[in-house]
Amino acid sequence: MSVYFESFSISGDFTFNVWLRNVVGPVILFNANIGASVAQNPETGAQRLGFNDGVLHYNDLTSDFSLWTMLTISRDGSILRLYENGALLNTFILDSIVPIIGNLTVLDGTCYASDILMVERAVSDDGILYRYSDMTENRGNATCPVM
């Protein structure tokens, strides 16, 4: 399953959020001139969430994707944050802010996916945790203005 957008552009802050299950092999979360993916870490064997803007920033994940797992990548200025199930995994300082431009592919690989969201602003830690909690507790507010 993949979705394709022509002439896509985000010049600054963004938040990408997706729920994944049954990941088989590498999955491209989004890809244009920069991208993000889930792939096996060759050193640890664990799945890892990665963001590549010319430099690979990644963190191993605890999920084996047998259950639905929420992954989030957020860029706020030169700060990049990676999340798993609403919890902050790692924070990176980016050397430069590369805009996302060009033709964008979202979700390329073998997996189940749900609730794909990309917004042109950074979402706070609390907002990301709220989205996770809202979905897992089935409160029905996941589209609230927090995201």
DSSP file (Angstrom, degrees, kcal/mol; ACC not computed):
  #  RESIDUE AA STRUCTURE BP1 BP2  ACC     N-H-->O    O-->H-N    N-H-->O    O-->H-N    TCO  KAPPA ALPHA  PHI   PSI    X-CA   Y-CA   Z-CA
    1    1 A M              0   0    0      0, 0.0   108,-0.5     0, 0.0     2,-0.3   0.000 360.0 360.0 360.0 129.7    0.0    0.0    0.0
    2    2 A S        -     0   0    0    106,-0.2     2,-0.4     2,-0.0   105,-0.2  -0.992 360.0-148.7-149.6 155.5    1.3    3.4   -0.8
    3    3 A V  E     -A  106   0A   0    103,-2.5   103,-3.2    -2,-0.3     2,-0.4  -0.958  15.5-155.6-122.8 141.5   -0.1    6.9   -1.4
    4    4 A Y  E     -A  105   0A   0     -2,-0.4     2,-0.4   101,-0.2   101,-0.2  -0.966   9.0-173.2-126.6 132.7    1.6    9.4   -3.8
    5    5 A F  E     -A  104   0A   0     99,-3.1    99,-3.0    -2,-0.4     3,-0.4  -0.989  15.4-143.3-124.3 131.8    1.4   13.2   -3.8
    6    6 A E  E    S+     0   0A   0     -2,-0.4    97,-0.2    97,-0.2    96,-0.0  -0.668  78.4   7.4 -90.8 149.3    2.8   15.4   -6.5
    7    7 A S  E    S+     0   0A   0     -2,-0.3    -1,-0.2     1,-0.2    96,-0.2   0.871  82.7 175.3  51.8  48.3    4.5   18.8   -5.8
    8    8 A F  E     -A  102   0A   0     94,-3.0    94,-1.4    -3,-0.4     2,-0.3  -0.569   4.6-178.5 -82.6 146.0    4.4   18.4   -2.0
    9    9 A S  E     +A  101   0A   0     92,-0.2     2,-0.4    -2,-0.2    92,-0.2  -0.913  22.3 162.1-154.3 123.9    6.0   21.1    0.1
   10   10 A I  E     -A  100   0A   0     90,-2.5    90,-2.9    -2,-0.3     4,-0.1  -0.954  11.4-177.2-132.7 117.4    6.6   21.7    3.8
   11   11 A S        +     0   0    0     -2,-0.4     3,-0.1    88,-0.2    -1,-0.1   0.704  64.4   2.9 -91.1 -19.4    9.3   24.2    4.4
   12   12 A G  S    S+     0   0    0      1,-0.4   109,-0.1    88,-0.1    88,-0.1   0.040 107.3  12.9-132.0-122.7    9.5   24.2    8.2
   13   13 A D        +     0   0    0    107,-0.2    -1,-0.4   109,-0.1     2,-0.3  -0.247  60.6 162.7 -66.4 150.4    8.0   22.5   11.2
   14   14 A F  E     -B   75   0A   0     61,-1.6    61,-3.0   106,-0.2     2,-0.4  -0.983  28.2-149.5-159.3 161.9    6.0   19.3   10.8
   15   15 A T  E     -BC  74 119A   0    104,-2.0   104,-2.3    -2,-0.3     2,-0.5  -0.986  11.4-166.9-135.3 128.5    4.6   16.3   12.6
   16   16 A F  E     +BC  73 118A   0     57,-3.1    57,-2.5    -2,-0.4     2,-0.4  -0.963  11.5 178.6-114.6 130.5    4.0   12.9   11.0
   17   17 A N  E     +BC  72 117A   0    100,-3.0   100,-2.8    -2,-0.5     2,-0.3  -0.995   5.8 160.9-135.9 137.1    1.9   10.3   12.8
   18   18 A V  E     -B   71   0A   0     53,-2.2    53,-3.0    -2,-0.4     2,-0.5  -0.991  30.9-136.1-152.7 149.2    0.9    6.8   11.8
   19   19 A W  E     -BC  70 114A   0     95,-2.4    95,-2.0    -2,-0.3     2,-0.3  -0.935  30.7-174.3-103.5 130.5   -0.4    3.6   13.4
   20   20 A L  E     +BC  69 113A   0     49,-2.8    49,-2.5    -2,-0.5     2,-0.3  -0.920  11.5 174.4-127.2 151.4    1.3    0.4   12.1
   21   21 A R  E     + C   0 112A   0     91,-1.9    91,-3.0    -2,-0.3    45,-0.2  -0.985  63.5  16.9-150.7 151.3    0.8   -3.3   12.7
   22   22 A N  E    S-     0   0A   0     43,-3.7     2,-0.4    -2,-0.3    44,-0.1   0.916  73.0-169.2  53.8  51.4    2.3   -6.5   11.2
   23   23 A V  E     -     0   0A   0     42,-0.2     2,-0.5    88,-0.2    88,-0.2  -0.579   5.1-169.6 -72.3 127.2    5.4   -4.8    9.7
   24   24 A V  E     - C   0 110A   0     86,-2.7    86,-0.8    -2,-0.4    -1,-0.0  -0.965  56.0 -29.8-121.9 112.9    7.2   -7.1    7.3
   25   25 A G  E    S-     0   0A   0     -2,-0.5     2,-0.1    84,-0.1    13,-0.0  -0.211 111.5 -19.5  73.8-171.6   10.6   -5.9    6.2
   26   26 A P  E     -     0   0A   0      0, 0.0    84,-0.4     0, 0.0     2,-0.4  -0.401  60.3-160.5 -70.6 145.9   11.4   -2.2    5.8
   27   27 A V  E     -D   38   0A   0     11,-2.7    11,-2.5    82,-0.2     2,-0.6  -0.992  12.8-140.6-128.0 123.5    8.5    0.3    5.5
   28   28 A I  E     -DC  37 108A   0     80,-2.8    80,-2.1    -2,-0.4    79,-0.4  -0.743  14.4-171.6 -79.4 118.6    9.0    3.7    4.0
   29   29 A L  E    S-     0   0A   0      7,-2.1    78,-1.6    -2,-0.6     2,-0.3   0.940  72.0 -16.8 -77.3 -49.7    6.8    6.1    6.2
   30   30 A F  E     -DC  36 106A   0      6,-1.4     6,-2.6    76,-0.2    -1,-0.4  -0.976  65.8-175.0-152.2 150.6    7.3    9.0    3.9
   31   31 A N  E     +DC  35 105A   0     74,-2.0    74,-2.4    -2,-0.3     4,-0.2  -0.950  27.9 120.1-151.5 124.3    9.9    9.8    1.2
   32   32 A A  S    S-     0   0    0      2,-2.4    70,-0.1    -2,-0.3    72,-0.1  -0.227  96.8 -31.9-140.5-121.1   10.5   12.9   -1.0
   33   33 A N  S    S+     0   0    0     68,-0.8     2,-0.3    -2,-0.1    67,-0.1   0.706 144.2  25.3 -78.1 -19.9   13.9   14.6   -0.9
   34   34 A I  S    S-     0   0    0     67,-0.1    -2,-2.4    19,-0.1     2,-0.3  -0.875  83.6-179.6-129.6 166.8   14.1   13.5    2.8
   35   35 A G  E     -DE  31  52A   0     17,-2.2    17,-3.3    -2,-0.3     2,-0.3  -0.957  23.8-136.3-159.9 176.4   12.3   10.6    4.4
   36   36 A A  E     +DE  30  51A   0     -6,-2.6    -7,-2.1    -2,-0.3    -6,-1.4  -0.982  26.1 168.2-141.2 149.6   11.5    8.4    7.3
   37   37 A S  E     -DE  28  50A   0     13,-2.1    13,-2.9    -2,-0.3     2,-0.5  -0.967  33.8-127.1-154.1 166.7   11.3    4.6    7.6
   38   38 A V  E     +DE  27  49A   0    -11,-2.5   -11,-2.7    -2,-0.3     2,-0.3  -0.997  46.0 147.8-116.7 126.5   11.0    1.6    9.9
   39   39 A A  E     - E   0  48A   0      9,-1.9     9,-2.8    -2,-0.5     2,-0.3  -0.965  51.0 -83.8-152.7 164.4   13.7   -1.0    9.3
   40   40 A Q  E     - E   0  47A   0     -2,-0.3     7,-0.3     7,-0.2     6,-0.1  -0.569  38.6-126.7 -76.0 133.2   15.7   -3.6   11.2
   41   41 A N     >  -     0   0    0      5,-3.5     4,-3.0    -2,-0.3     3,-0.2  -0.711  15.0-150.3 -76.6 117.5   18.8   -2.3   12.9
   42   42 A P  T  4 S+     0   0    0      0, 0.0    -1,-0.2     0, 0.0    -2,-0.0   0.736  93.0  50.5 -65.3 -20.1   21.6   -4.5   11.6
   43   43 A E  T  4 S+     0   0    0      3,-0.1    -2,-0.0     1,-0.1    -3,-0.0   0.859 126.6  18.7 -84.4 -37.2   23.5   -4.1   14.9
   44   44 A T  T  4 S-     0   0    0      2,-0.2     3,-0.1    -3,-0.2    -1,-0.1   0.651  89.7-129.9-109.3 -19.5   20.8   -5.0   17.4
   45   45 A G     <  +     0   0    0     -4,-3.0     2,-0.1     1,-0.3     3,-0.1   0.291  68.1 124.2  83.5 -10.5   18.2   -6.8   15.3
   46   46 A A  S    S-     0   0    0     -5,-0.1    -5,-3.5    -6,-0.1    -1,-0.3  -0.402  71.3-102.8 -77.4 157.0   15.4   -4.6   16.7
   47   47 A Q  E     -E   40   0A   0     16,-0.3    14,-3.3    14,-0.3     2,-0.4  -0.544  43.3-160.0 -71.3 147.5   13.1   -2.5   14.5
   48   48 A R  E     -EF  39  60A   0     -9,-2.8    -9,-1.9    12,-0.3     2,-0.5  -0.979  18.1-134.7-134.4 149.4   14.1    1.1   14.4
   49   49 A L  E     -EF  38  59A   0     10,-2.5    10,-1.8    -2,-0.4     2,-0.3  -0.885  34.6-175.7 -97.7 125.7   12.4    4.4   13.5
   50   50 A G  E     -EF  37  58A   0    -13,-2.9   -13,-2.1    -2,-0.5     2,-0.4  -0.932  22.5-164.3-130.2 150.8   14.6    6.5   11.3
   51   51 A F  E     -EF  36  57A   0      6,-2.9     6,-2.9    -2,-0.3     2,-0.5  -1.000  12.2-165.1-129.2 130.6   14.6   10.0    9.7
   52   52 A N  E     +EF  35  56A   0    -17,-3.3   -17,-2.2    -2,-0.4     4,-0.2  -0.949  27.4 154.6-126.5 113.6   17.0   10.9    7.0
   53   53 A D  S    S-     0   0    0      2,-1.5     3,-0.1    -2,-0.5    -1,-0.1  -0.093  96.6 -57.8-118.0  30.8   17.7   14.4    5.8
   54   54 A G  S    S+     0   0    0      1,-0.1     2,-0.4    44,-0.0    -2,-0.1  -0.004 138.0  65.5 108.4 -23.4   21.1   13.6    4.5
   55   55 A V  S    S-     0   0    0     -4,-0.0    -2,-1.5     2,-0.0     2,-0.6  -0.998  88.4-125.1-126.3 132.8   22.1   12.3    8.0
   56   56 A L  E     -F   52   0A   0     -2,-0.4     2,-0.5    -4,-0.2    -4,-0.2  -0.698  26.6-176.6 -83.9 121.8   20.4    9.3    9.5
   57   57 A H  E     +F   51   0A   0     -6,-2.9    -6,-2.9    -2,-0.6     2,-0.3  -0.979  20.8 154.1-113.3 123.9   18.8    9.9   12.9
   58   58 A Y  E     -F   50   0A   0     -2,-0.5     2,-0.3    -8,-0.2    -8,-0.2  -0.954  30.1-162.3-149.2 166.0   17.2    6.8   14.4
   59   59 A N  E     -F   49   0A   0    -10,-1.8   -10,-2.5    -2,-0.3    31,-0.1  -0.976  32.0-109.9-149.3 138.7   16.2    5.0   17.6
   60   60 A D  E     -F   48   0A   0     -2,-0.3     2,-0.3   -12,-0.2   -12,-0.3  -0.361  33.9-136.2 -64.3 148.9   15.4    1.3   18.2
   61   61 A L        -     0   0    0    -14,-3.3   -14,-0.3     2,-0.1    -1,-0.1  -0.752   8.9-147.3-104.9 153.2   11.8    0.5   18.9
   62   62 A T  S    S+     0   0    0     -2,-0.3     2,-0.1   -16,-0.1    -1,-0.1   0.703  72.4  94.8 -89.1 -21.7   10.4   -1.8   21.6
   63   63 A S        -     0   0    0      1,-0.1   -16,-0.3     2,-0.1    -2,-0.1  -0.397  54.4-164.6 -73.3 143.2    7.4   -2.9   19.5
   64   64 A D        -     0   0    0     -2,-0.1    -1,-0.1   -18,-0.1   -41,-0.1   0.321  45.8-120.5-100.8   4.4    7.5   -6.1   17.4
   65   65 A F  S    S+     0   0    0    -43,-0.1   -43,-3.7     1,-0.1   -42,-0.2   0.654  80.6 123.6  65.4  20.2    4.4   -4.7   15.6
   66   66 A S  S    S+     0   0    0    -45,-0.2     2,-0.3   -44,-0.1    -1,-0.1   0.729  80.0  39.6 -74.6 -21.9    2.2   -7.7   16.6
   67   67 A L  S    S-     0   0    0    -47,-0.1   -45,-0.2     1,-0.0   -47,-0.1  -0.822 113.2 -78.7-116.8 161.1   -0.1   -5.0   18.1
   68   68 A W        -     0   0    0     -2,-0.3     2,-0.4   -47,-0.1   -47,-0.2  -0.386  51.3-167.2 -59.5 134.5   -1.0   -1.6   16.7
   69   69 A T  E     -B   20   0A   0    -49,-2.5   -49,-2.8    -4,-0.1     2,-0.5  -0.994  14.0-141.4-130.4 129.9    1.9    0.8   17.4
   70   70 A M  E     -B   19   0A   0     -2,-0.4    15,-3.5   -51,-0.2     2,-0.4  -0.821  19.0-170.9 -94.5 124.9    1.8    4.6   17.0
   71   71 A L  E     -BG  18  84A   0    -53,-3.0   -53,-2.2    -2,-0.5     2,-0.4  -0.934   3.7-176.3-114.6 138.5    4.9    6.2   15.5
   72   72 A T  E     -BG  17  83A   0     11,-1.6    11,-2.6    -2,-0.4     2,-0.4  -0.998  12.7-171.4-137.6 137.8    5.4   10.0   15.5
   73   73 A I  E     -BG  16  82A   0    -57,-2.5   -57,-3.1    -2,-0.4     2,-0.4  -0.999  14.1-177.8-125.1 127.7    8.2   12.2   14.0
   74   74 A S  E     -BG  15  81A   0      7,-2.4     7,-2.9    -2,-0.4     2,-0.5  -0.991  12.9-164.0-132.4 132.4    8.1   15.9   14.8
   75   75 A R  E     +BG  14  80A   0    -61,-3.0   -61,-1.6    -2,-0.4     2,-0.5  -0.970   8.6 177.2-116.4 124.3   10.4   18.7   13.7
   76   76 A D  E >   - G   0  79A   0      3,-3.0     3,-1.8    -2,-0.5     2,-0.3  -0.888  67.5 -57.5-126.4  95.8   10.3   22.0   15.6
   77   77 A G  T 3  S-     0   0    0     -2,-0.5     0, 0.0     1,-0.3     0, 0.0  -0.549 122.4 -17.0  64.3-125.2   12.9   24.3   14.1
   78   78 A S  T 3  S+     0   0    0     -2,-0.3    16,-3.6    -3,-0.1     2,-0.5   0.282 118.6 100.1 -94.4  10.8   16.2   22.4   14.4
   79   79 A I  E <   -GH  76  93A   0     -3,-1.8    -3,-3.0    14,-0.2     2,-0.4  -0.867  52.2-169.6-101.1 125.1   14.8   20.0   17.0
   80   80 A L  E     -GH  75  92A   0     12,-2.8    12,-2.9    -2,-0.5     2,-0.4  -0.952   4.3-169.7-112.7 131.4   13.8   16.5   15.8
   81   81 A R  E     -GH  74  91A   0     -7,-2.9    -7,-2.4    -2,-0.4     2,-0.4  -0.972   7.8-159.6-124.4 138.0   11.8   14.2   18.1
   82   82 A L  E     -GH  73  90A   0      8,-2.2     7,-3.3    -2,-0.4     8,-1.3  -0.953  14.9-172.9-115.2 135.0   11.0   10.5   17.6
   83   83 A Y  E     -GH  72  88A   0    -11,-2.6   -11,-1.6    -2,-0.4     2,-0.4  -0.929  16.8-164.1-129.8 149.7    8.1    8.9   19.5
   84   84 A E  E >  S-GH  71  87A   0      3,-2.3     3,-2.1    -2,-0.3   -13,-0.2  -0.986  82.4 -15.6-131.6 123.7    6.7    5.4   20.0
   85   85 A N  T 3  S-     0   0    0    -15,-3.5   -14,-0.1    -2,-0.4     3,-0.1   0.874 128.8 -52.7  50.6  43.1    3.2    5.0   21.4
   86   86 A G  T 3  S+     0   0    0    -16,-0.3     2,-0.4     1,-0.2    -1,-0.3   0.330 113.7 116.4  81.5  -7.4    3.2    8.6   22.7
   87   87 A A  E <  S-H   84   0A   0     -3,-2.1    -3,-2.3    41,-0.1     2,-0.3  -0.803  71.0-115.9 -99.0 134.5    6.5    8.3   24.5
   88   88 A L  E     +H   83   0A   0     -2,-0.4    -5,-0.3    -5,-0.2     3,-0.1  -0.514  31.3 179.6 -67.2 124.4    9.5   10.3   23.5
   89   89 A L  E     -     0   0A   0     -7,-3.3     2,-0.3     1,-0.4    -6,-0.2   0.858  60.8 -18.8 -90.3 -45.9   12.3    8.0   22.3
   90   90 A N  E     -H   82   0A   0     -8,-1.3    -8,-2.2   -31,-0.1     2,-0.4  -0.992  49.1-141.6-163.3 154.7   15.0   10.5   21.4
   91   91 A T  E     -H   81   0A   0     -2,-0.3     2,-0.4   -10,-0.2   -10,-0.2  -0.987  19.8-170.2-124.8 135.4   15.7   14.1   20.5
   92   92 A F  E     -H   80   0A   0    -12,-2.9   -12,-2.8    -2,-0.4     2,-0.6  -0.946  20.8-135.7-125.6 146.1   18.2   15.3   17.9
   93   93 A I  E     -H   79   0A   0     -2,-0.4     2,-0.3   -14,-0.2   -14,-0.2  -0.911  28.9-139.8 -97.4 120.5   19.6   18.7   17.0
   94   94 A L        -     0   0    0    -16,-3.6     3,-0.1    -2,-0.6   -16,-0.0  -0.582   7.3-143.2 -83.2 141.6   19.6   19.0   13.2
   95   95 A D  S    S+     0   0    0     -2,-0.3     2,-0.3     1,-0.2    -1,-0.1   0.845  85.6   1.0 -68.6 -34.5   22.5   20.7   11.4
   96   96 A S  S    S-     0   0    0    -18,-0.1     2,-0.8   -43,-0.1    -1,-0.2  -0.968  72.6-114.9-149.5 162.0   20.2   22.3    8.9
   97   97 A I        -     0   0    0     -2,-0.3   -19,-0.1    -3,-0.1   -84,-0.0  -0.878  31.7-167.0-105.5 104.9   16.4   22.4    8.2
   98   98 A V        -     0   0    0     -2,-0.8   -64,-0.0   -86,-0.0    -2,-0.0  -0.803  18.2-129.6 -93.5 123.4   15.8   20.8    4.9
   99   99 A P        -     0   0    0      0, 0.0     2,-0.8     0, 0.0   -88,-0.2  -0.362  17.8-118.9 -68.4 152.5   12.3   21.4    3.5
  100  100 A I  E     +A   10   0A   0    -90,-2.9   -90,-2.5   -88,-0.1     2,-0.3  -0.844  52.9 158.0 -89.6 111.1   10.2   18.5    2.3
  101  101 A I  E     +A    9   0A   0     -2,-0.8   -68,-0.8   -92,-0.2     2,-0.2  -0.940  25.5  29.8-136.0 156.5    9.7   19.2   -1.4
  102  102 A G  E    S-A    8   0A   0    -94,-1.4   -94,-3.0    -2,-0.3     2,-0.5  -0.630 101.7  -9.0 103.4-157.8    8.9   17.3   -4.5
  103  103 A N  E     -     0   0A   0     -2,-0.2     2,-0.5   -96,-0.2   -97,-0.2  -0.682  68.8-152.5 -82.3 127.2    6.8   14.2   -5.1
  104  104 A L  E     -A    5   0A   0    -99,-3.0   -99,-3.1    -2,-0.5     2,-0.5  -0.881  11.1-165.0-110.7 127.3    6.0   12.5   -1.8
  105  105 A T  E     -AC   4  31A   0    -74,-2.4   -74,-2.0    -2,-0.5     2,-0.5  -0.939   9.1-162.6-105.9 131.1    5.3    8.8   -1.3
  106  106 A V  E     -AC   3  30A   0   -103,-3.2  -103,-2.5    -2,-0.5   -76,-0.2  -0.968  62.7  -0.3-116.8 128.2    3.6    7.8    2.0
  107  107 A L  E     +     0   0A   0    -78,-1.6     2,-0.5    -2,-0.5    -1,-0.3   0.981  64.5 173.7  60.0  91.5    3.7    4.2    3.2
  108  108 A D  E     + C   0  28A   0    -80,-2.1   -80,-2.8    -3,-0.2     2,-0.3  -0.951  45.1  51.6-125.7 108.7    5.6    2.0    0.9
  109  109 A G  E    S-     0   0A   0     -2,-0.5     2,-0.7  -108,-0.5   -82,-0.2  -0.925  92.8 -55.3 153.2-175.7    6.1   -1.5    2.2
  110  110 A T  E    S+ C   0  24A   0    -86,-0.8   -86,-2.7   -84,-0.4     2,-0.3  -0.856  81.1  94.1-102.6 113.3    4.2   -4.5    3.7
  111  111 A C  E    S-     0   0A   0     -2,-0.7     2,-0.4   -88,-0.2   -89,-0.2  -0.958  71.7 -96.5-175.1 167.8    2.2   -3.6    6.8
  112  112 A Y  E     - C   0  21A   0    -91,-3.0   -91,-1.9    -2,-0.3     2,-0.3  -0.863  45.2-173.3 -94.2 140.6   -1.3   -2.6    8.1
  113  113 A A  E     + C   0  20A   0     -2,-0.4     2,-0.3   -93,-0.2   -93,-0.2  -0.976   9.9 172.7-137.4 150.6   -1.5    1.2    8.6
  114  114 A S  E     + C   0  19A   0    -95,-2.0   -95,-2.4    -2,-0.3    -2,-0.0  -0.987  55.7  18.8-151.9 156.3   -4.2    3.5   10.0
  115  115 A D  E     -     0   0A   0     -2,-0.3     2,-0.4     1,-0.2    -1,-0.1   0.889  66.5-170.6  50.6  55.4   -4.7    7.1   10.9
  116  116 A I  E     +     0   0A   0    -98,-0.1     2,-0.4    -3,-0.1   -98,-0.2  -0.621   9.3 176.6 -76.6 131.1   -1.9    8.7    8.9
  117  117 A L  E     + C   0  17A   0   -100,-2.8  -100,-3.0    -2,-0.4     2,-0.4  -0.996  17.9 176.1-142.0 131.9   -1.5   12.3    9.7
  118  118 A M  E     + C   0  16A   0     -2,-0.4     2,-0.3  -102,-0.2  -102,-0.2  -0.961  12.1 178.7-135.6 120.8    1.0   15.0    8.6
  119  119 A V  E     - C   0  15A   0   -104,-2.3  -104,-2.0    -2,-0.4     2,-1.1  -0.884  35.9-120.4-121.3 153.1    0.6   18.6    9.8
  120  120 A E  S    S+     0   0    0     -2,-0.3     2,-0.3  -106,-0.2  -106,-0.2  -0.291  87.7  59.7 -89.9  51.1    2.7   21.6    9.1
  121  121 A R  S    S-     0   0    0     -2,-1.1     2,-0.3  -109,-0.1    -2,-0.2  -0.963  87.8 -97.6-163.8 158.4    3.6   22.3   12.7
  122  122 A A        -     0   0    0     -2,-0.3     2,-0.4   -48,-0.1  -107,-0.2  -0.635  35.4-145.4 -78.4 137.9    5.4   20.7   15.6
  123  123 A V        -     0   0    0     -2,-0.3    24,-0.1  -109,-0.2  -109,-0.1  -0.873  21.4-113.2-104.8 139.5    3.0   19.1   18.1
  124  124 A S     >  -     0   0    0     -2,-0.4     4,-2.2    22,-0.2     5,-0.2  -0.146  24.6-108.6 -67.0 162.8    3.9   19.1   21.7
  125  125 A D  H  > S+     0   0    0      1,-0.2     4,-2.5     2,-0.2     5,-0.2   0.905 122.6  51.8 -55.0 -43.4    4.8   16.0   23.8
  126  126 A D  H  > S+     0   0    0      1,-0.2     4,-2.4     2,-0.2    -1,-0.2   0.886 107.8  51.5 -63.4 -39.5    1.5   16.4   25.6
  127  127 A G  H  > S+     0   0    0      2,-0.2     4,-2.1     1,-0.2    -1,-0.2   0.892 111.2  47.0 -64.9 -39.9   -0.4   16.6   22.3
  128  128 A I  H  X S+     0   0    0     -4,-2.2     4,-2.1     2,-0.2    -2,-0.2   0.917 113.5  47.5 -68.6 -43.4    1.2   13.4   21.0
  129  129 A L  H  X S+     0   0    0     -4,-2.5     4,-2.9     1,-0.2     5,-0.2   0.880 110.0  54.4 -64.1 -37.5    0.6   11.6   24.2
  130  130 A Y  H  X S+     0   0    0     -4,-2.4     4,-2.9     2,-0.2     5,-0.2   0.928 107.6  49.4 -61.2 -45.7   -3.0   12.8   24.1
  131  131 A R  H  X S+     0   0    0     -4,-2.1     4,-2.0     2,-0.2    -2,-0.2   0.922 113.4  46.8 -60.8 -44.4   -3.5   11.4   20.6
  132  132 A Y  H  X S+     0   0    0     -4,-2.1     4,-2.6     2,-0.2     5,-0.2   0.956 115.5  44.5 -61.6 -50.7   -2.1    8.0   21.7
  133  133 A S  H  X S+     0   0    0     -4,-2.9     4,-2.2     1,-0.2    -2,-0.2   0.884 111.5  53.8 -62.6 -40.2   -4.2    7.9   24.9
  134  134 A D  H  <>S+     0   0    0     -4,-2.9     5,-2.0    -5,-0.2     6,-0.7   0.904 112.9  43.0 -62.8 -41.9   -7.3    9.0   23.1
  135  135 A M  H ><5S+     0   0    0     -4,-2.0     3,-0.7    -5,-0.2    -2,-0.2   0.919 116.4  45.8 -70.7 -44.0   -7.0    6.2   20.5
  136  136 A T  H 3<5S+     0   0    0     -4,-2.6    -2,-0.2     1,-0.2    -1,-0.2   0.797 117.3  44.0 -73.3 -27.2   -6.0    3.4   23.0
  137  137 A E  T 3<5S-     0   0    0     -4,-2.2    -1,-0.2    -5,-0.2    -2,-0.2   0.427 105.9-130.3 -94.7  -0.1   -8.8    4.4   25.4
  138  138 A N  T < 5 +     0   0    0     -3,-0.7    -3,-0.2    -4,-0.4    -4,-0.1   0.880  55.4 148.4  54.8  45.2  -11.3    4.8   22.6
  139  139 A R      < -     0   0    0     -5,-2.0    -4,-0.1    -6,-0.2    -1,-0.1   0.695  52.9-133.0 -82.0 -19.7  -12.5    8.2   23.7
  140  140 A G  S    S+     0   0    0     -6,-0.7     3,-0.2     1,-0.1    -5,-0.1   0.672  76.5 106.6  81.3  16.2  -13.2    9.4   20.2
  141  141 A N    >   +     0   0    0      1,-0.1     3,-2.4    -7,-0.1    -6,-0.1   0.226  32.9 118.8-109.4  13.8  -11.5   12.7   20.4
  142  142 A A  T 3  S+     0   0    0      1,-0.3    -1,-0.1    -8,-0.1     5,-0.1   0.658  73.6  55.9 -62.3 -16.6   -8.4   12.0   18.3
  143  143 A T  T 3  S+     0   0    0     -3,-0.2    -1,-0.3     3,-0.1    -2,-0.1   0.228  81.1 129.3 -97.1  15.4   -9.2   14.6   15.7
  144  144 A C  S X  S-     0   0    0     -3,-2.4     3,-1.4     1,-0.1    -3,-0.0  -0.168  79.3 -96.2 -65.2 165.0   -9.4   17.4   18.3
  145  145 A P  T 3  S+     0   0    0      0, 0.0    -1,-0.1     0, 0.0    -3,-0.1   0.559 109.4  87.8 -62.7  -8.3   -7.4   20.6   17.8
  146  146 A V  T 3         0   0    0      1,-0.3   -22,-0.2   -19,-0.1   -19,-0.1   0.897 360.0 360.0 -59.2 -38.4   -4.5   19.3   19.9
  147  147 A M    <         0   0    0     -3,-1.4    -1,-0.3    -5,-0.1  -132,-0.1   0.419 360.0 360.0 -88.2 360.0   -3.1   17.7   16.7
